[in-house]
Amino acid sequence: DVQLVESGGGLAQPGGSLRLSCAASGFTFSNQHMSWIRQAPGEALQWVAAINRDGTNPNYSDYVKGRFTISRDNDKNTLYLQMSSLKPEDSAVYYCAQDRAGRTRGQGTQVTVS
């Protein structure tokens, strides 16, 4: 079974940084394009960033471009999201996902910026 386990969330101050990780198992991670998505309370899922299976072509939503960096380590089956210059509006549950719509995603990790 596909397992995606996010970690690294928590409380940060505006302007601060956090690094999220996602440990993947149950599929061939290096064959899979991956994404980060998020969901704020009462809001729909929002795509944040994506990266090709070989680590190329990172791309970002306009909400986070220039502040967040997506990366991956295929040897460790791990996806990362480095978040900097955090804003209160970045507060959400963050999920790693196999697709941009989040149909296959982990349980999420809470990020609160306050």
Summary of the structure (lengths in Angstrom):
residues: 114
radius of gyration: 12.9
end to end distance: 36.3
largest distance: 37.8
contacts: 358
relative contact order: 0.31
helix: 5%
strand: 47%
